[in-house]
């Protein structure tokens, strides 16, 4: 993932983010956060981990450790016991934030689309 240079960077804790941004992050990472954490050195020279998320107007680095990432998912009723975003919640958030997301990532309801090739046989 390349870091966007034209967008302001925001480093924040997950619980301090707006609810809409939290919902978009859940859509981006429906299988949890821990496998997507990156590590970087902050301005104090400390090594920290964060979840990258690019919104329409900002590039977020959401501060969290692996343990915090696991705890967020475990405590969140939007995720099932396996740590996967529930399909009903996913559909709700996609409807709410559909304009904010890339359509190609969310179009898994009909993976084959209009299949005109069968007529050629």
Steps between C-alpha positions, in 0.01 A plus 500: 500500500643835404463795729295775340695824496212738427281403796555610858619221728314441825625277781222413743372229731213289362255596773561872435407476131159610373252213484475530121878458464493200735229341284701560182807345663294193589396470135862533389613236750206257541727223631649706782790739536798317646635357172497845340692699758809690390790617717663840483703739710298792636626855547632411848712224345290217646405196293120476483249292310193626321230399257519696173174627354452735208178700508379737232662805660761364746751221549458346845748307708286351775724433801467150644707206613426144392338438840284814464402399145387160627312654794316753280368219278418277797300775674320617183155350439539575128742204479410134547682254728755430225594868476326559167268791430142370502343502153193693617724770648716503186193556281374777730835681492536454124162666451599785732850553364473366146601830343814508716623157391641351180219313325729223372588389853138468607355332190514140613127433499506384135860411414415404141282795407314470169635184344431537127773251403269201544297609198803457273500118529 
